[in-house]
């Protein structure tokens, strides 16, 4: 199929150790206390993106459209909220596998209504931001383990999370992290 997306098989945990050369975010500098504000600002940026007339147009056959990226970010916000609560509620929480590419196909990301996606993304972002705003410093070292063996603390989990939606704004706008985080 010519419009099939090539599955992303990268292990993006490397963003915890160095700045992303594409979007410019140095996730290691993100503090847990800043995540709520970053998530809220990012969700607002997606509302702007979803208002574009070309939102469902792929820039290339095998590259997600802004709409598809927005659906992914909405689902990331929901998934990370669930995983954050697991980390806070369970010792050494274990995360079930999530295949973002399968989800994109099954949920028909490219066919969703942009206005509905915007509303759901903002709501999911607000839930996640509220959850991170309630994290206390004594919870920063709590752990979670992804199905591929990657282990996170709440701090590294927060840093890993922030990179995803920031990077995807860069994917669809070219706006780097420094520009996104200073506005």
ROMI-839272 format. One record per atom (N, C-alpha, C): residue number from 1; residue in three letters; atom name; x negated, y negated, z. Coordinates in nm, 2 decimals. Example, Ala and Ser with C-alpha at 12.3 -4.5 7.8 and 13.67 -1.06 7.14 Angstrom:
BEGIN
REC   resi   resn   name       c1       c2       c3
REC      1    ALA      N    -1.32     0.57     0.78
REC      1    ALA     CA    -1.23     0.45     0.78
REC      1    ALA      C    -1.32     0.33     0.78
REC      2    SER      N    -1.28     0.22     0.71
REC      2    SER     CA    -1.37     0.11     0.71
REC      2    SER      C    -1.29     0.00     0.79
***
This chain:
BEGIN
REC   resi   resn   name       c1       c2       c3
REC      1    UNK      N    -0.09     0.12     0.00
REC      1    UNK     CA     0.00     0.00     0.00
REC      1    UNK      C    -0.09    -0.12     0.00
REC      2    UNK      N    -0.07    -0.22    -0.09
REC      2    UNK     CA    -0.15    -0.33    -0.10
REC      2    UNK      C    -0.14    -0.43     0.01
REC      3    UNK      N    -0.03    -0.43     0.08
REC      3    UNK     CA    -0.01    -0.53     0.19
REC      3    UNK      C    -0.03    -0.47     0.32
REC      4    UNK      N    -0.09    -0.35     0.33
REC      4    UNK     CA    -0.12    -0.29     0.46
REC      4    UNK      C    -0.23    -0.36     0.53
REC      5    UNK      N    -0.22    -0.37     0.66
REC      5    UNK     CA    -0.33    -0.44     0.74
REC      5    UNK      C    -0.43    -0.33     0.77
REC      6    UNK      N    -0.55    -0.36     0.76
REC      6    UNK     CA    -0.66    -0.27     0.80
REC      6    UNK      C    -0.66    -0.28     0.95
REC      7    UNK      N    -0.65    -0.16     1.02
REC      7    UNK     CA    -0.64    -0.16     1.16
REC      7    UNK      C    -0.77    -0.22     1.22
REC      8    UNK      N    -0.75    -0.30     1.33
REC      8    UNK     CA    -0.86    -0.36     1.40
REC      8    UNK      C    -0.91    -0.26     1.50
REC      9    UNK      N    -1.03    -0.21     1.47
REC      9    UNK     CA    -1.09    -0.10     1.56
REC      9    UNK      C    -1.21    -0.16     1.65
REC     10    UNK      N    -1.23    -0.29     1.64
REC     10    UNK     CA    -1.33    -0.35     1.72
REC     10    UNK      C    -1.31    -0.34     1.87
REC     11    UNK      N    -1.41    -0.32     1.95
REC     11    UNK     CA    -1.40    -0.33     2.09
REC     11    UNK      C    -1.43    -0.48     2.13
REC     12    UNK      N    -1.33    -0.55     2.15
REC     12    UNK     CA    -1.34    -0.70     2.17
REC     12    UNK      C    -1.39    -0.73     2.31
REC     13    UNK      N    -1.42    -0.63     2.39
REC     13    UNK     CA    -1.47    -0.66     2.53
REC     13    UNK      C    -1.60    -0.74     2.52
REC     14    UNK      N    -1.67    -0.74     2.41
REC     14    UNK     CA    -1.80    -0.81     2.40
REC     14    UNK      C    -1.78    -0.96     2.43
REC     15    UNK      N    -1.65    -1.01     2.41
REC     15    UNK     CA    -1.63    -1.15     2.44
REC     15    UNK      C    -1.65    -1.19     2.58
REC     16    UNK      N    -1.66    -1.09     2.67
REC     16    UNK     CA    -1.69    -1.12     2.81
REC     16    UNK      C    -1.83    -1.15     2.84
REC     17    UNK      N    -1.92    -1.12     2.74
REC     17    UNK     CA    -2.06    -1.15     2.76
REC     17    UNK      C    -2.12    -1.26     2.68
REC     18    UNK      N    -2.05    -1.31     2.58
REC     18    UNK     CA    -2.10    -1.41     2.50
REC     18    UNK      C    -1.99    -1.49     2.42
REC     19    UNK      N    -2.02    -1.61     2.38
REC     19    UNK     CA    -1.92    -1.69     2.31
REC     19    UNK      C    -1.88    -1.62     2.18
REC     20    UNK      N    -1.76    -1.64     2.14
REC     20    UNK     CA    -1.71    -1.59     2.01
REC     20    UNK      C    -1.76    -1.68     1.90
REC     21    UNK      N    -1.84    -1.63     1.81
REC     21    UNK     CA    -1.89    -1.71     1.70
REC     21    UNK      C    -1.78    -1.76     1.60
REC     22    UNK      N    -1.67    -1.71     1.61
REC     22    UNK     CA    -1.56    -1.76     1.52
REC     22    UNK      C    -1.48    -1.87     1.58
REC     23    UNK      N    -1.41    -1.84     1.69
REC     23    UNK     CA    -1.32    -1.94     1.76
REC     23    UNK      C    -1.40    -2.03     1.85
REC     24    UNK      N    -1.52    -1.99     1.90
REC     24    UNK     CA    -1.60    -2.07     1.98
REC     24    UNK      C    -1.57    -2.06     2.13
REC     25    UNK      N    -1.48    -1.97     2.17
REC     25    UNK     CA    -1.45    -1.96     2.31
REC     25    UNK      C    -1.56    -1.88     2.39
REC     26    UNK      N    -1.61    -1.93     2.49
REC     26    UNK     CA    -1.70    -1.86     2.58
REC     26    UNK      C    -1.61    -1.82     2.70
REC     27    UNK      N    -1.55    -1.70     2.69
REC     27    UNK     CA    -1.45    -1.65     2.79
REC     27    UNK      C    -1.51    -1.64     2.93
REC     28    UNK      N    -1.64    -1.62     2.93
REC     28    UNK     CA    -1.71    -1.60     3.07
REC     28    UNK      C    -1.70    -1.73     3.15
REC     29    UNK      N    -1.67    -1.84     3.09
REC     29    UNK     CA    -1.65    -1.97     3.16
REC     29    UNK      C    -1.51    -1.99     3.21
REC     30    UNK      N    -1.42    -1.91     3.17
REC     30    UNK     CA    -1.28    -1.93     3.21
REC     30    UNK      C    -1.26    -1.88     3.35
REC     31    UNK      N    -1.20    -1.97     3.44
REC     31    UNK     CA    -1.17    -1.93     3.57
REC     31    UNK      C    -1.02    -1.88     3.58
REC     32    UNK      N    -0.99    -1.79     3.67
REC     32    UNK     CA    -0.86    -1.73     3.68
REC     32    UNK      C    -0.76    -1.85     3.71
REC     33    UNK      N    -0.80    -1.94     3.79
REC     33    UNK     CA    -0.71    -2.06     3.82
REC     33    UNK      C    -0.67    -2.14     3.70
REC     34    UNK      N    -0.75    -2.13     3.59
REC     34    UNK     CA    -0.72    -2.21     3.47
REC     34    UNK      C    -0.63    -2.13     3.37
REC     35    UNK      N    -0.61    -2.01     3.39
REC     35    UNK     CA    -0.54    -1.92     3.29
REC     35    UNK      C    -0.40    -1.97     3.27
REC     36    UNK      N    -0.33    -2.00     3.38
REC     36    UNK     CA    -0.19    -2.04     3.36
REC     36    UNK      C    -0.17    -2.16     3.27
REC     37    UNK      N    -0.26    -2.26     3.29
REC     37    UNK     CA    -0.25    -2.38     3.20
REC     37    UNK      C    -0.29    -2.35     3.06
REC     38    UNK      N    -0.39    -2.26     3.04
REC     38    UNK     CA    -0.44    -2.23     2.90
REC     38    UNK      C    -0.32    -2.15     2.83
REC     39    UNK      N    -0.26    -2.06     2.90
REC     39    UNK     CA    -0.15    -1.98     2.84
REC     39    UNK      C    -0.03    -2.07     2.80
REC     40    UNK      N     0.00    -2.16     2.89
REC     40    UNK     CA     0.11    -2.25     2.86
REC     40    UNK      C     0.08    -2.34     2.74
REC     41    UNK      N    -0.04    -2.39     2.73
REC     41    UNK     CA    -0.08    -2.48     2.62
REC     41    UNK      C    -0.09    -2.40     2.49
REC     42    UNK      N    -0.14    -2.27     2.50
REC     42    UNK     CA    -0.14    -2.19     2.38
REC     42    UNK      C     0.00    -2.16     2.33
REC     43    UNK      N     0.09    -2.13     2.42
REC     43    UNK     CA     0.23    -2.10     2.38
REC     43    UNK      C     0.29    -2.22     2.31
REC     44    UNK      N     0.26    -2.34     2.36
REC     44    UNK     CA     0.31    -2.46     2.29
REC     44    UNK      C     0.25    -2.48     2.15
REC     45    UNK      N     0.13    -2.44     2.14
REC     45    UNK     CA     0.06    -2.45     2.01
REC     45    UNK      C     0.12    -2.35     1.91
REC     46    UNK      N     0.17    -2.23     1.95
REC     46    UNK     CA     0.23    -2.14     1.87
REC     46    UNK      C     0.37    -2.19     1.82
REC     47    UNK      N     0.44    -2.27     1.90
REC     47    UNK     CA     0.57    -2.32     1.86
REC     47    UNK      C     0.54    -2.41     1.74
REC     48    UNK      N     0.44    -2.49     1.74
REC     48    UNK     CA     0.40    -2.58     1.63
REC     48    UNK      C     0.37    -2.49     1.50
REC     49    UNK      N     0.30    -2.39     1.52
REC     49    UNK     CA     0.26    -2.30     1.41
REC     49    UNK      C     0.39    -2.23     1.35
REC     50    UNK      N     0.48    -2.19     1.44
REC     50    UNK     CA     0.60    -2.12     1.39
REC     50    UNK      C     0.69    -2.21     1.32
REC     51    UNK      N     0.68    -2.34     1.33
REC     51    UNK     CA     0.76    -2.44     1.26
REC     51    UNK      C     0.71    -2.46     1.12
REC     52    UNK      N     0.60    -2.41     1.08
REC     52    UNK     CA     0.54    -2.43     0.95
REC     52    UNK      C     0.63    -2.36     0.84
REC     53    UNK      N     0.65    -2.43     0.73
REC     53    UNK     CA     0.73    -2.36     0.62
REC     53    UNK      C     0.67    -2.23     0.57
REC     54    UNK      N     0.54    -2.22     0.57
REC     54    UNK     CA     0.47    -2.10     0.52
REC     54    UNK      C     0.44    -2.00     0.62
REC     55    UNK      N     0.51    -2.00     0.74
REC     55    UNK     CA     0.47    -1.92     0.85
REC     55    UNK      C     0.48    -1.77     0.82
REC     56    UNK      N     0.56    -1.73     0.73
REC     56    UNK     CA     0.56    -1.58     0.70
REC     56    UNK      C     0.47    -1.54     0.58
REC     57    UNK      N     0.40    -1.63     0.53
REC     57    UNK     CA     0.31    -1.61     0.41
REC     57    UNK      C     0.17    -1.56     0.46
REC     58    UNK      N     0.14    -1.45     0.41
REC     58    UNK     CA     0.00    -1.39     0.44
REC     58    UNK      C    -0.10    -1.47     0.35
REC     59    UNK      N    -0.21    -1.51     0.41
REC     59    UNK     CA    -0.32    -1.58     0.33
REC     59    UNK      C    -0.39    -1.48     0.23
REC     60    UNK      N    -0.38    -1.35     0.26
REC     60    UNK     CA    -0.43    -1.25     0.18
REC     60    UNK      C    -0.35    -1.12     0.21
REC     61    UNK      N    -0.34    -1.03     0.11
REC     61    UNK     CA    -0.25    -0.92     0.13
REC     61    UNK      C    -0.28    -0.84     0.26
REC     62    UNK      N    -0.40    -0.83     0.30
REC     62    UNK     CA    -0.43    -0.75     0.42
REC     62    UNK      C    -0.46    -0.83     0.54
REC     63    UNK      N    -0.42    -0.95     0.54
REC     63    UNK     CA    -0.44    -1.04     0.66
REC     63    UNK      C    -0.30    -1.08     0.71
REC     64    UNK      N    -0.28    -1.07     0.84
REC     64    UNK     CA    -0.15    -1.11     0.90
REC     64    UNK      C    -0.12    -1.25     0.87
REC     65    UNK      N     0.01    -1.28     0.86
REC     65    UNK     CA     0.07    -1.41     0.84
REC     65    UNK      C     0.07    -1.48     0.98
REC     66    UNK      N     0.08    -1.61     0.99
REC     66    UNK     CA     0.10    -1.68     1.12
REC     66    UNK      C     0.21    -1.62     1.20
REC     67    UNK      N     0.32    -1.58     1.13
REC     67    UNK     CA     0.43    -1.52     1.20
REC     67    UNK      C     0.39    -1.39     1.27
REC     68    UNK      N     0.32    -1.31     1.19
REC     68    UNK     CA     0.28    -1.18     1.25
REC     68    UNK      C     0.18    -1.20     1.37
REC     69    UNK      N     0.09    -1.29     1.35
REC     69    UNK     CA     0.00    -1.32     1.47
REC     69    UNK      C     0.08    -1.37     1.59
REC     70    UNK      N     0.18    -1.45     1.56
REC     70    UNK     CA     0.26    -1.51     1.67
REC     70    UNK      C     0.34    -1.39     1.74
REC     71    UNK      N     0.39    -1.30     1.67
REC     71    UNK     CA     0.46    -1.18     1.73
REC     71    UNK      C     0.36    -1.10     1.81
REC     72    UNK      N     0.24    -1.09     1.76
REC     72    UNK     CA     0.13    -1.02     1.84
REC     72    UNK      C     0.10    -1.09     1.97
REC     73    UNK      N     0.09    -1.22     1.96
REC     73    UNK     CA     0.06    -1.30     2.08
REC     73    UNK      C     0.17    -1.29     2.18
REC     74    UNK      N     0.29    -1.29     2.14
REC     74    UNK     CA     0.41    -1.27     2.22
REC     74    UNK      C     0.40    -1.14     2.30
REC     75    UNK      N     0.37    -1.04     2.22
REC     75    UNK     CA     0.36    -0.90     2.28
REC     75    UNK      C     0.24    -0.89     2.37
REC     76    UNK      N     0.13    -0.96     2.34
REC     76    UNK     CA     0.01    -0.96     2.43
REC     76    UNK      C     0.05    -1.02     2.56
REC     77    UNK      N     0.12    -1.14     2.55
REC     77    UNK     CA     0.16    -1.20     2.68
REC     77    UNK      C     0.24    -1.11     2.77
REC     78    UNK      N     0.33    -1.04     2.70
REC     78    UNK     CA     0.42    -0.94     2.78
REC     78    UNK      C     0.34    -0.83     2.84
REC     79    UNK      N     0.25    -0.77     2.75
REC     79    UNK     CA     0.17    -0.66     2.79
REC     79    UNK      C     0.07    -0.70     2.91
REC     80    UNK      N     0.01    -0.81     2.89
REC     80    UNK     CA    -0.09    -0.85     2.99
REC     80    UNK      C    -0.02    -0.89     3.12
REC     81    UNK      N     0.10    -0.94     3.12
REC     81    UNK     CA     0.18    -0.96     3.24
REC     81    UNK      C     0.20    -0.83     3.31
REC     82    UNK      N     0.25    -0.73     3.24
REC     82    UNK     CA     0.27    -0.60     3.30
REC     82    UNK      C     0.14    -0.54     3.36
REC     83    UNK      N     0.03    -0.55     3.28
REC     83    UNK     CA    -0.09    -0.50     3.33
REC     83    UNK      C    -0.15    -0.57     3.45
REC     84    UNK      N    -0.13    -0.70     3.45
REC     84    UNK     CA    -0.17    -0.78     3.57
REC     84    UNK      C    -0.10    -0.73     3.69
REC     85    UNK      N     0.03    -0.71     3.68
REC     85    UNK     CA     0.11    -0.67     3.80
REC     85    UNK      C     0.06    -0.53     3.84
REC     86    UNK      N     0.03    -0.44     3.74
REC     86    UNK     CA    -0.03    -0.31     3.78
REC     86    UNK      C    -0.15    -0.33     3.86
REC     87    UNK      N    -0.24    -0.41     3.82
REC     87    UNK     CA    -0.37    -0.44     3.88
REC     87    UNK      C    -0.35    -0.49     4.03
REC     88    UNK      N    -0.25    -0.58     4.04
REC     88    UNK     CA    -0.22    -0.64     4.17
REC     88    UNK      C    -0.15    -0.54     4.27
REC     89    UNK      N    -0.07    -0.45     4.21
REC     89    UNK     CA     0.01    -0.36     4.29
REC     89    UNK      C    -0.05    -0.22     4.32
REC     90    UNK      N    -0.14    -0.18     4.23
REC     90    UNK     CA    -0.20    -0.04     4.24
REC     90    UNK      C    -0.35    -0.05     4.25
REC     91    UNK      N    -0.40     0.04     4.33
REC     91    UNK     CA    -0.55     0.05     4.34
REC     91    UNK      C    -0.60     0.12     4.21
REC     92    UNK      N    -0.70     0.06     4.15
REC     92    UNK     CA    -0.76     0.12     4.02
REC     92    UNK      C    -0.65     0.15     3.92
REC     93    UNK      N    -0.57     0.05     3.89
REC     93    UNK     CA    -0.46     0.07     3.79
REC     93    UNK      C    -0.51     0.13     3.66
REC     94    UNK      N    -0.43     0.21     3.60
REC     94    UNK     CA    -0.46     0.27     3.47
REC     94    UNK      C    -0.36     0.21     3.36
REC     95    UNK      N    -0.41     0.17     3.25
REC     95    UNK     CA    -0.33     0.11     3.15
REC     95    UNK      C    -0.30     0.21     3.04
REC     96    UNK      N    -0.18     0.23     3.00
REC     96    UNK     CA    -0.15     0.32     2.89
REC     96    UNK      C    -0.20     0.26     2.76
REC     97    UNK      N    -0.23     0.34     2.66
REC     97    UNK     CA    -0.28     0.29     2.53
REC     97    UNK      C    -0.17     0.21     2.46
REC     98    UNK      N    -0.22     0.10     2.39
REC     98    UNK     CA    -0.13     0.02     2.31
REC     98    UNK      C    -0.19     0.00     2.18
REC     99    UNK      N    -0.13     0.05     2.07
REC     99    UNK     CA    -0.18     0.03     1.94
REC     99    UNK      C    -0.11    -0.09     1.87
REC    100    UNK      N    -0.18    -0.20     1.87
REC    100    UNK     CA    -0.12    -0.32     1.82
REC    100    UNK      C    -0.08    -0.31     1.67
REC    101    UNK      N    -0.15    -0.23     1.59
REC    101    UNK     CA    -0.12    -0.22     1.45
REC    101    UNK      C     0.01    -0.14     1.43
REC    102    UNK      N     0.03    -0.03     1.51
REC    102    UNK     CA     0.15     0.05     1.50
REC    102    UNK      C     0.27    -0.04     1.55
REC    103    UNK      N     0.25    -0.12     1.65
REC    103    UNK     CA     0.35    -0.20     1.70
REC    103    UNK      C     0.40    -0.31     1.59
REC    104    UNK      N     0.30    -0.36     1.53
REC    104    UNK     CA     0.33    -0.46     1.42
REC    104    UNK      C     0.42    -0.40     1.31
REC    105    UNK      N     0.39    -0.28     1.27
REC    105    UNK     CA     0.47    -0.22     1.17
REC    105    UNK      C     0.60    -0.18     1.22
REC    106    UNK      N     0.61    -0.11     1.34
REC    106    UNK     CA     0.73    -0.06     1.39
REC    106    UNK      C     0.83    -0.18     1.43
REC    107    UNK      N     0.77    -0.29     1.48
REC    107    UNK     CA     0.86    -0.40     1.51
REC    107    UNK      C     0.88    -0.50     1.40
REC    108    UNK      N     0.82    -0.47     1.28
REC    108    UNK     CA     0.84    -0.55     1.16
REC    108    UNK      C     0.81    -0.69     1.19
REC    109    UNK      N     0.69    -0.72     1.24
REC    109    UNK     CA     0.65    -0.85     1.27
REC    109    UNK      C     0.68    -0.95     1.16
REC    110    UNK      N     0.65    -0.92     1.04
REC    110    UNK     CA     0.66    -1.01     0.93
REC    110    UNK      C     0.80    -1.05     0.89
REC    111    UNK      N     0.90    -0.98     0.94
REC    111    UNK     CA     1.04    -1.00     0.91
REC    111    UNK      C     1.12    -1.07     1.02
REC    112    UNK      N     1.05    -1.10     1.13
REC    112    UNK     CA     1.12    -1.16     1.25
REC    112    UNK      C     1.15    -1.30     1.22
REC    113    UNK      N     1.25    -1.35     1.29
REC    113    UNK     CA     1.29    -1.49     1.28
REC    113    UNK      C     1.19    -1.58     1.36
REC    114    UNK      N     1.13    -1.68     1.29
REC    114    UNK     CA     1.03    -1.76     1.36
REC    114    UNK      C     1.08    -1.84     1.48
REC    115    UNK      N     1.20    -1.89     1.48
REC    115    UNK     CA     1.26    -1.96     1.59
REC    115    UNK      C     1.28    -1.87     1.71
REC    116    UNK      N     1.32    -1.75     1.69
REC    116    UNK     CA     1.34    -1.65     1.79
REC    116    UNK      C     1.21    -1.61     1.85
REC    117    UNK      N     1.11    -1.59     1.76
REC    117    UNK     CA     0.97    -1.56     1.81
REC    117    UNK      C     0.92    -1.67     1.89
REC    118    UNK      N     0.94    -1.79     1.85
REC    118    UNK     CA     0.89    -1.91     1.93
REC    118    UNK      C     0.95    -1.90     2.07
REC    119    UNK      N     1.08    -1.89     2.08
REC    119    UNK     CA     1.15    -1.88     2.21
REC    119    UNK      C     1.09    -1.77     2.30
REC    120    UNK      N     1.08    -1.65     2.24
REC    120    UNK     CA     1.03    -1.53     2.31
REC    120    UNK      C     0.89    -1.55     2.35
REC    121    UNK      N     0.81    -1.61     2.27
REC    121    UNK     CA     0.66    -1.63     2.30
REC    121    UNK      C     0.65    -1.72     2.41
REC    122    UNK      N     0.72    -1.83     2.41
REC    122    UNK     CA     0.72    -1.93     2.52
REC    122    UNK      C     0.76    -1.87     2.65
REC    123    UNK      N     0.87    -1.79     2.64
REC    123    UNK     CA     0.92    -1.72     2.77
REC    123    UNK      C     0.82    -1.62     2.82
REC    124    UNK      N     0.76    -1.54     2.73
REC    124    UNK     CA     0.66    -1.45     2.77
REC    124    UNK      C     0.54    -1.52     2.83
REC    125    UNK      N     0.50    -1.63     2.76
REC    125    UNK     CA     0.38    -1.70     2.81
REC    125    UNK      C     0.41    -1.76     2.95
REC    126    UNK      N     0.53    -1.81     2.97
REC    126    UNK     CA     0.56    -1.87     3.10
REC    126    UNK      C     0.56    -1.76     3.21
REC    127    UNK      N     0.61    -1.64     3.18
REC    127    UNK     CA     0.61    -1.53     3.28
REC    127    UNK      C     0.46    -1.50     3.31
REC    128    UNK      N     0.38    -1.49     3.21
REC    128    UNK     CA     0.24    -1.46     3.23
REC    128    UNK      C     0.17    -1.57     3.31
REC    129    UNK      N     0.19    -1.69     3.27
REC    129    UNK     CA     0.13    -1.81     3.34
REC    129    UNK      C     0.17    -1.81     3.48
REC    130    UNK      N     0.30    -1.79     3.51
REC    130    UNK     CA     0.35    -1.79     3.65
REC    130    UNK      C     0.28    -1.68     3.73
REC    131    UNK      N     0.27    -1.56     3.67
REC    131    UNK     CA     0.20    -1.45     3.73
REC    131    UNK      C     0.05    -1.48     3.77
REC    132    UNK      N    -0.02    -1.54     3.67
REC    132    UNK     CA    -0.16    -1.58     3.70
REC    132    UNK      C    -0.17    -1.69     3.80
REC    133    UNK      N    -0.07    -1.78     3.80
REC    133    UNK     CA    -0.07    -1.89     3.90
REC    133    UNK      C    -0.06    -1.84     4.04
REC    134    UNK      N     0.00    -1.73     4.06
REC    134    UNK     CA     0.02    -1.67     4.19
REC    134    UNK      C    -0.09    -1.58     4.24
REC    135    UNK      N    -0.19    -1.56     4.15
REC    135    UNK     CA    -0.31    -1.47     4.19
REC    135    UNK      C    -0.39    -1.55     4.29
REC    136    UNK      N    -0.43    -1.48     4.40
REC    136    UNK     CA    -0.51    -1.55     4.50
REC    136    UNK      C    -0.66    -1.50     4.48
REC    137    UNK      N    -0.75    -1.58     4.53
REC    137    UNK     CA    -0.89    -1.55     4.52
REC    137    UNK      C    -0.93    -1.41     4.57
REC    138    UNK      N    -0.86    -1.36     4.67
REC    138    UNK     CA    -0.89    -1.23     4.73
REC    138    UNK      C    -0.85    -1.12     4.63
REC    139    UNK      N    -0.77    -1.15     4.53
REC    139    UNK     CA    -0.72    -1.05     4.43
REC    139    UNK      C    -0.81    -1.05     4.31
REC    140    UNK      N    -0.90    -1.14     4.29
REC    140    UNK     CA    -0.98    -1.14     4.17
REC    140    UNK      C    -1.07    -1.02     4.14
REC    141    UNK      N    -1.10    -0.94     4.24
REC    141    UNK     CA    -1.19    -0.83     4.22
REC    141    UNK      C    -1.10    -0.70     4.21
REC    142    UNK      N    -0.97    -0.71     4.21
REC    142    UNK     CA    -0.89    -0.59     4.19
REC    142    UNK      C    -0.92    -0.53     4.05
REC    143    UNK      N    -0.90    -0.40     4.03
REC    143    UNK     CA    -0.94    -0.34     3.90
REC    143    UNK      C    -0.83    -0.27     3.83
REC    144    UNK      N    -0.86    -0.26     3.70
REC    144    UNK     CA    -0.77    -0.19     3.61
REC    144    UNK      C    -0.86    -0.12     3.50
REC    145    UNK      N    -0.81    -0.01     3.45
REC    145    UNK     CA    -0.89     0.07     3.36
REC    145    UNK      C    -0.80     0.09     3.23
REC    146    UNK      N    -0.86     0.05     3.12
REC    146    UNK     CA    -0.79     0.07     2.99
REC    146    UNK      C    -0.81     0.22     2.95
REC    147    UNK      N    -0.72     0.26     2.86
REC    147    UNK     CA    -0.73     0.40     2.82
REC    147    UNK      C    -0.86     0.44     2.75
REC    148    UNK      N    -0.93     0.34     2.69
REC    148    UNK     CA    -1.05     0.37     2.63
REC    148    UNK      C    -1.17     0.37     2.72
REC    149    UNK      N    -1.15     0.35     2.85
REC    149    UNK     CA    -1.25     0.35     2.95
REC    149    UNK      C    -1.30     0.22     2.99
REC    150    UNK      N    -1.26     0.11     2.93
REC    150    UNK     CA    -1.30    -0.02     2.96
REC    150    UNK      C    -1.24    -0.06     3.10
REC    151    UNK      N    -1.32    -0.10     3.19
REC    151    UNK     CA    -1.28    -0.14     3.32
REC    151    UNK      C    -1.28    -0.29     3.34
REC    152    UNK      N    -1.18    -0.35     3.40
REC    152    UNK     CA    -1.17    -0.49     3.42
REC    152    UNK      C    -1.14    -0.52     3.57
REC    153    UNK      N    -1.19    -0.64     3.61
REC    153    UNK     CA    -1.14    -0.69     3.73
REC    153    UNK      C    -1.03    -0.79     3.69
REC    154    UNK      N    -0.96    -0.85     3.78
REC    154    UNK     CA    -0.86    -0.95     3.75
REC    154    UNK      C    -0.93    -1.07     3.68
REC    155    UNK      N    -1.05    -1.10     3.72
REC    155    UNK     CA    -1.13    -1.21     3.66
REC    155    UNK      C    -1.16    -1.18     3.52
REC    156    UNK      N    -1.22    -1.06     3.49
REC    156    UNK     CA    -1.26    -1.03     3.35
REC    156    UNK      C    -1.13    -1.00     3.26
REC    157    UNK      N    -1.03    -0.95     3.32
REC    157    UNK     CA    -0.90    -0.93     3.25
REC    157    UNK      C    -0.85    -1.06     3.21
REC    158    UNK      N    -0.85    -1.16     3.30
REC    158    UNK     CA    -0.81    -1.30     3.26
REC    158    UNK      C    -0.89    -1.36     3.15
REC    159    UNK      N    -1.02    -1.34     3.15
REC    159    UNK     CA    -1.11    -1.39     3.05
REC    159    UNK      C    -1.08    -1.32     2.92
REC    160    UNK      N    -1.07    -1.19     2.92
REC    160    UNK     CA    -1.04    -1.12     2.80
REC    160    UNK      C    -0.91    -1.16     2.74
REC    161    UNK      N    -0.81    -1.17     2.82
REC    161    UNK     CA    -0.68    -1.22     2.78
REC    161    UNK      C    -0.68    -1.35     2.70
REC    162    UNK      N    -0.74    -1.45     2.77
REC    162    UNK     CA    -0.75    -1.58     2.71
REC    162    UNK      C    -0.80    -1.59     2.57
REC    163    UNK      N    -0.91    -1.50     2.55
REC    163    UNK     CA    -0.97    -1.51     2.41
REC    163    UNK      C    -0.87    -1.47     2.30
REC    164    UNK      N    -0.78    -1.37     2.33
REC    164    UNK     CA    -0.69    -1.32     2.22
REC    164    UNK      C    -0.60    -1.43     2.16
REC    165    UNK      N    -0.52    -1.50     2.24
REC    165    UNK     CA    -0.43    -1.60     2.18
REC    165    UNK      C    -0.51    -1.72     2.13
REC    166    UNK      N    -0.62    -1.76     2.19
REC    166    UNK     CA    -0.70    -1.87     2.15
REC    166    UNK      C    -0.76    -1.83     2.01
REC    167    UNK      N    -0.81    -1.71     2.00
REC    167    UNK     CA    -0.88    -1.67     1.87
REC    167    UNK      C    -0.77    -1.66     1.76
REC    168    UNK      N    -0.65    -1.62     1.80
REC    168    UNK     CA    -0.55    -1.61     1.69
REC    168    UNK      C    -0.50    -1.75     1.65
REC    169    UNK      N    -0.50    -1.85     1.73
REC    169    UNK     CA    -0.47    -1.99     1.69
REC    169    UNK      C    -0.58    -2.03     1.59
REC    170    UNK      N    -0.70    -1.99     1.62
REC    170    UNK     CA    -0.81    -2.02     1.52
REC    170    UNK      C    -0.79    -1.94     1.39
REC    171    UNK      N    -0.74    -1.82     1.40
REC    171    UNK     CA    -0.71    -1.74     1.28
REC    171    UNK      C    -0.61    -1.81     1.18
REC    172    UNK      N    -0.51    -1.88     1.24
REC    172    UNK     CA    -0.41    -1.94     1.16
REC    172    UNK      C    -0.42    -2.09     1.13
REC    173    UNK      N    -0.51    -2.15     1.21
REC    173    UNK     CA    -0.52    -2.30     1.19
REC    173    UNK      C    -0.67    -2.35     1.17
REC    174    UNK      N    -0.76    -2.26     1.21
REC    174    UNK     CA    -0.91    -2.30     1.20
REC    174    UNK      C    -0.95    -2.39     1.32
REC    175    UNK      N    -0.86    -2.41     1.41
REC    175    UNK     CA    -0.88    -2.49     1.53
REC    175    UNK      C    -0.96    -2.41     1.63
REC    176    UNK      N    -1.08    -2.46     1.66
REC    176    UNK     CA    -1.17    -2.39     1.76
REC    176    UNK      C    -1.12    -2.40     1.90
REC    177    UNK      N    -1.18    -2.31     1.99
REC    177    UNK     CA    -1.14    -2.31     2.13
REC    177    UNK      C    -1.17    -2.45     2.19
REC    178    UNK      N    -1.29    -2.51     2.17
REC    178    UNK     CA    -1.31    -2.64     2.24
REC    178    UNK      C    -1.20    -2.74     2.20
REC    179    UNK      N    -1.15    -2.74     2.08
REC    179    UNK     CA    -1.04    -2.84     2.05
REC    179    UNK      C    -0.91    -2.79     2.11
REC    180    UNK      N    -0.89    -2.67     2.12
REC    180    UNK     CA    -0.76    -2.62     2.18
REC    180    UNK      C    -0.76    -2.64     2.33
REC    181    UNK      N    -0.87    -2.62     2.40
REC    181    UNK     CA    -0.87    -2.63     2.54
REC    181    UNK      C    -0.89    -2.78     2.59
REC    182    UNK      N    -0.92    -2.87     2.50
REC    182    UNK     CA    -0.94    -3.01     2.54
REC    182    UNK      C    -0.81    -3.09     2.52
REC    183    UNK      N    -0.72    -3.03     2.45
REC    183    UNK     CA    -0.60    -3.11     2.42
REC    183    UNK      C    -0.49    -3.09     2.52
***
